């Protein structure tokens, strides 16, 4: 039987969650009314899962989650909250939460999530999952941009100017006119840039410059 500690500063919510969980075959072993009560309650009741609210008066659910996960052999933390802002989702997950659900989730969904995190799995609401995916995508994009800029550091200032101009779709003739040099000079600088970068054509060069975020402006 999965043992749960309910953490919420609203007495009505605590009572409702106890009723919902016990109807779904989950044992509620205790509750806490604020984040600073969670660690003592975990030590006293030894739950498998802490069902955690986020917004509380003295200590937030994020802080309490971090404190719980630092315990020896800690229970899983499942956040159940009305707040789904991206920063809260990410903060809770970084603190060690194994799941993040909205309070308006169906009773069966809450119970299923409790069992899942107790077994070592995880559960995220659609909105929480979206926030995490967006964050990972942004991190991935930032990493690709940083790597592209690092690769372009091998170019001289003039070679980089030519590469950026190529990424903007300018022809050799236009680049030459703008730089007050000959087309032959532009071709030489372009060839050197591609050789240094290990690229084969203008499209690859333009793609790299665009990925680095240098194509605009």
C-alpha positions as CSV (number, residue, x, y, z in Angstrom):
1,X,0.0,0.0,0.0
2,X,1.4,3.4,-1.0
3,X,1.8,5.8,2.0
4,X,1.3,9.5,1.4
5,X,2.0,12.7,3.3
6,X,-0.3,15.5,2.2
7,X,1.2,19.1,2.4
8,X,-1.2,22.0,1.9
9,X,-1.9,25.2,3.8
10,X,-5.7,24.9,3.1
11,X,-7.5,22.6,5.6
12,X,-10.3,21.9,3.2
13,X,-7.9,20.9,0.4
14,X,-6.1,18.5,2.8
15,X,-9.4,16.9,3.8
16,X,-10.5,16.6,0.2
17,X,-7.2,15.1,-0.9
18,X,-7.3,12.6,2.0
19,X,-10.8,11.5,0.9
20,X,-9.9,11.3,-2.8
21,X,-6.7,9.3,-2.2
22,X,-8.2,6.9,0.3
23,X,-11.1,6.2,-2.1
24,X,-8.5,5.3,-4.7
25,X,-6.7,2.9,-2.3
26,X,-3.9,5.1,-1.2
27,X,-3.1,5.4,2.5
28,X,-2.7,9.0,3.9
29,X,-0.3,8.7,6.9
30,X,-0.2,12.3,7.8
31,X,-0.3,15.9,6.7
32,X,1.5,19.2,7.0
33,X,0.2,22.8,6.8
34,X,3.4,24.5,5.7
35,X,6.8,23.7,4.1
36,X,8.8,24.0,7.4
37,X,6.7,21.1,8.8
38,X,7.5,18.7,6.0
39,X,10.8,17.2,7.0
40,X,9.7,16.5,10.6
41,X,6.5,14.9,9.2
42,X,8.5,12.8,6.8
43,X,10.7,11.6,9.6
44,X,7.7,10.8,11.8
45,X,5.5,9.1,9.2
46,X,8.0,7.6,6.7
47,X,5.7,8.1,3.6
48,X,6.5,6.8,0.2
49,X,5.2,10.0,-1.4
50,X,4.9,13.6,-0.3
51,X,2.0,15.3,-2.1
52,X,3.3,18.9,-2.1
53,X,1.6,22.3,-2.5
54,X,3.9,25.1,-3.7
55,X,2.6,28.4,-2.3
56,X,2.7,28.4,1.5
57,X,3.3,31.1,4.1
58,X,6.5,30.2,5.8
59,X,8.4,27.9,3.5
60,X,7.6,27.3,-0.2
61,X,6.9,23.9,-1.6
62,X,10.1,24.2,-3.7
63,X,12.2,24.8,-0.6
64,X,10.5,22.0,1.2
65,X,11.0,19.7,-1.8
66,X,14.7,20.4,-1.8
67,X,14.9,19.7,2.0
68,X,13.1,16.4,1.6
69,X,15.3,15.2,-1.3
70,X,18.4,15.9,0.9
71,X,17.2,13.3,3.5
72,X,18.6,9.8,3.5
73,X,16.4,7.5,1.5
74,X,13.9,10.3,0.8
75,X,10.3,9.8,-0.3
76,X,9.3,10.8,-3.8
77,X,7.8,14.3,-4.1
78,X,4.7,14.9,-6.3
79,X,3.8,18.6,-6.6
80,X,0.0,19.2,-6.7
81,X,-0.7,22.9,-7.2
82,X,-2.9,25.5,-8.8
83,X,0.2,27.3,-10.2
84,X,1.7,26.1,-13.5
85,X,4.0,29.0,-14.5
86,X,7.1,27.7,-16.2
87,X,9.5,29.1,-13.6
88,X,7.7,27.2,-10.8
89,X,7.6,23.9,-12.8
90,X,11.3,24.1,-13.5
91,X,12.2,25.2,-9.9
92,X,10.2,22.2,-8.5
93,X,11.8,19.7,-10.9
94,X,15.3,21.1,-10.2
95,X,14.6,20.8,-6.5
96,X,13.9,17.1,-7.0
97,X,10.2,16.7,-7.5
98,X,9.3,13.5,-9.5
99,X,6.0,14.8,-10.7
100,X,3.9,18.0,-11.2
101,X,0.1,18.0,-11.4
102,X,-2.6,20.6,-11.3
103,X,-5.1,20.5,-8.4
104,X,-8.0,20.2,-10.9
105,X,-6.6,16.8,-12.1
106,X,-9.1,13.9,-11.9
107,X,-8.9,11.8,-8.7
108,X,-7.8,8.7,-10.6
109,X,-5.1,10.7,-12.3
110,X,-3.8,12.0,-8.9
111,X,-3.8,8.4,-7.5
112,X,-2.1,7.0,-10.6
113,X,0.6,9.7,-10.3
114,X,1.1,8.9,-6.6
115,X,1.6,5.2,-7.5
116,X,3.9,6.0,-10.4
117,X,6.3,8.2,-8.5
118,X,6.3,5.8,-5.5
119,X,7.5,3.1,-8.0
120,X,10.3,5.4,-9.2
121,X,8.6,6.8,-12.2
122,X,7.4,10.4,-12.9
123,X,4.2,12.2,-13.9
124,X,3.7,15.6,-15.4
125,X,0.6,17.5,-16.4
126,X,0.4,18.5,-20.0
127,X,1.2,22.1,-19.1
128,X,4.2,21.1,-16.9
129,X,5.5,18.9,-19.7
130,X,5.1,21.7,-22.2
131,X,7.1,24.0,-20.0
132,X,9.9,21.4,-19.6
133,X,10.0,20.7,-23.3
134,X,10.2,24.5,-24.1
135,X,13.0,24.9,-21.5
136,X,15.0,22.0,-22.9
137,X,14.5,23.3,-26.5
138,X,15.7,26.8,-25.5
139,X,18.7,25.3,-23.7
140,X,19.4,23.2,-26.8
141,X,19.1,26.2,-29.1
142,X,21.4,28.3,-26.9
143,X,24.0,25.4,-26.8
144,X,23.9,25.2,-30.6
145,X,24.3,28.9,-31.0
146,X,27.3,29.0,-28.6
147,X,29.0,26.1,-30.4
148,X,28.5,27.9,-33.8
149,X,30.0,31.1,-32.4
150,X,32.9,29.1,-31.1
151,X,33.6,27.6,-34.5
152,X,33.5,31.0,-36.1
153,X,36.2,32.3,-33.8
154,X,38.8,30.9,-36.2
155,X,37.9,33.5,-38.8
156,X,39.6,36.8,-39.2
157,X,37.4,39.9,-38.9
158,X,37.2,40.3,-42.7
159,X,36.5,36.6,-43.3
160,X,33.7,36.8,-40.7
161,X,32.2,39.9,-42.4
162,X,32.2,38.0,-45.7
163,X,30.6,35.0,-44.1
164,X,27.8,37.1,-42.5
165,X,27.2,38.8,-45.9
166,X,26.9,35.4,-47.5
167,X,24.4,34.4,-44.9
168,X,22.3,37.4,-45.8
169,X,22.1,36.2,-49.4
170,X,24.5,38.8,-50.9
171,X,26.4,38.0,-54.1
172,X,30.2,38.2,-54.3
173,X,29.8,41.3,-56.5
174,X,27.7,43.1,-53.9
175,X,30.0,42.1,-51.0
176,X,32.9,43.4,-53.0
177,X,31.2,46.7,-53.7
178,X,30.3,47.2,-50.0
179,X,33.8,46.4,-48.9
180,X,35.5,48.4,-51.6
181,X,37.5,45.4,-52.7
182,X,37.6,43.2,-55.8
183,X,35.4,40.1,-56.4
184,X,38.6,38.1,-56.5
185,X,39.4,39.2,-53.0
186,X,36.0,38.3,-51.8
187,X,36.3,34.8,-53.4
188,X,39.7,34.4,-51.7
189,X,38.3,35.4,-48.3
190,X,35.3,33.1,-48.7
191,X,37.5,30.2,-49.7
192,X,39.7,30.7,-46.7
193,X,36.7,30.9,-44.4
194,X,35.2,27.7,-45.7
195,X,38.6,25.9,-45.5
196,X,39.1,27.0,-41.9
197,X,35.6,25.8,-41.0
198,X,35.8,22.6,-42.9
199,X,32.8,23.5,-45.0
200,X,32.1,22.7,-48.7
201,X,29.7,25.4,-49.9
202,X,28.0,28.8,-49.3
203,X,24.9,27.1,-47.9
204,X,26.8,25.4,-45.1
205,X,28.5,28.6,-44.3
206,X,25.2,30.6,-44.3
207,X,23.6,27.9,-42.0
208,X,26.5,28.1,-39.5
209,X,26.4,31.9,-39.4
210,X,22.6,31.8,-39.0
211,X,22.8,29.2,-36.2
212,X,25.3,31.5,-34.4
213,X,22.7,34.3,-34.5
214,X,24.8,36.6,-36.7
215,X,22.8,36.7,-39.8
216,X,20.4,39.4,-38.7
217,X,21.2,43.0,-38.1
